[in-house]
Amino acid sequence: MATELLHARGLSVGYGRHAVLHGVDFAIEQGDFLGVMGPNGAGKTTLLKTLLGLLAPLAGTIESSSAKNGGKPLFGYVPQRESLDLHFPLTALEVALMGRFGRLGPWRRPGKEDLRIARACLSQTGMDAHAHRAYRKLSGGQKQRVLIARALASEPEILLLDEPTNGMDVHSERAIMELLAELQSKKSATIVFVTHLKATIEEYAHRVALITYDGKLLAGEKKKMLDPKVLSQAYKPK
């Protein structure tokens, strides 16, 4: 039986008194490769912000193993690249090292072990040869690999990615998803990714969480969730 890292029960999320998702009940299991999809504006980003603790649930609970794991962070977060403003003259290694900051105490500087872990994470994402290149001069796919390395450097239980291939060409998109698949299969990483691309879900996800236009979330094995009759529940009838 798989170990549950997180379980949302009766969860309602939104802003103010307005719930965009309600009655959500789903789990993230150790070793999961969970794809989250749904219509634009259905609440995917709101759900992510609630799981990350940036928004308080309007109702329900989020139970996680993080309280029992000695302080290990629950999530390593990879936001959409367009939401970042990394114009500072940082190298790829310095960006990856930022993933260690949450594990350091106040006023503590990263040490040799932190540097070793950041370098190892760059190696895992195929960016070790670019460690001393300026982040801003990297290609879109290379930047995304560095951001994944930054998330991995925090040594999280779950790697959470928001539209990880958004704005990429087909070659770069496939390369990023192949990297995630390798992390999941060879490193036993637990991965949750949000995408609007059904083809990406079909090829890579093991399980699917489908957000519907009327504020519900359906989750299950990929074959079941991608059945046309189930998918039809997500999109408003024309």
Beta strands, then each sheet from edge to edge (+ up, - down):
strand 1: 4-15
strand 2: 18-29
strand 3: 33-37
strand 4: 59-64
strand 5: 75-78
strand 6: 158-162
strand 7: 191-194
strand 8: 207-211
strand 9: 217-221
sheet 1: 2+ 1- 4+
sheet 2: 5+ 6+ 7+ 3+ 8+ 9-
end
